[in-house]
Amino acid sequence: MPPKSKSTLKNRKTTSSEIASKDENEDAAILEESSATRAKSADEVKKSESKLQKILTRTFYGALMVAIFFGLIYAGHLYVVLLVVLIQVYS
C-alpha cells in the first residue's frame, strides 16, 4: 500500500474510536487537575457513624423531603410550577 500524502491525512475524518480515546484522555487530565478531597475509607466511616445513626439520618431527611413535596402540592399551582422549573434548571 502506498504511503498516504499529508493532504490526505489532513482531510480525513476522525473515527469514533479516536474521538472516544481523546475524550478519555481529557477526562483523565481533568481528574488529575481537580483538587477534590480524599474519600474516607470504610474503617473511617464505621468509626464516624454507627448503623443506627445512618438509619435515623436517612429516615429524618426522607420524611423531610416527602413533607416538603406534599406541602408544595398543597400550596397550589404556582408553587408546583416553580418546583418543576427549579428541578429542570438544577438537574
N, C-alpha and C positions, 0 to 999 in steps of 0.2 A: 504494500500500500504506500503510495507516495506521501511525503510529509505535507501537512496542511500549511497553507500560506498564513501569514499573520493576519491578513484581512479576513480570511475565513474564520479564524479563531476569534477575532473581534466581533464579527457579525453573528456568531452562533448564539442560540438561545440557551439560557441556563436551565438545566434539568431540575426536576423536583427534588432529586436526592441531593444535588448541590445546594439548593435553597435550604433544605432541611438541615444539612450539616452546618451551613452558615448560621442558621438560627440557633442551633445547639451551641455553637462556639460563642455567639453573642450572649446567650443566656448564661453560660458558664462564666464569662467575663463579668457580667452584671453581678452574679452571685459572689464572685471573688471580691468585687469592689464594695459590696454592701457592708455596712457596719452593724449588722444585726447582733442582738445579744445572744449569748450562748444559751442553748436549751438545757433545762435541768435533766439530770439523769434520773432513772427510775428510783434509785435509793433516795435521792434528794426530794423527790416528790412524795415518797412514802413518809419521810420524816416530817415534811412540812404540812401534810394534810392527811387526816385519817379517813377511812372509808365512810364513817358516819358523817363527818364534816362535808365530804363531797356530796353525799345524798341530800343533806339538808340544804346545801348551797344550790344545787340543781333544782330541787323542789321549790325553793323560795323564788328563784328567778323565773322558773317555768310558770308558776302561778302568777307572778307579777306580769309577765308578758301576756298571758291569757286575759288577765283582768284589764290591762290596758287596751287590748284588742276589743273586748266586749264593751268597754267604756266608749271607745271610738264609734262602735256600731250604734250604741245607744244615743250618742251625741247627735247624730244626724248625717244628712247627705254631704254637707260641706266638709265635714271632718273626714268622712270616708274618702272623698275625692282628694283631700290633702294627703291622707295616708298613702293612697295609690301613687300620687305624684312623688312623694318622698321616697317610696320604695323604688320607683322607676329611676329616679335621679341617682340614688346612692347604691344601686346594685347593677 
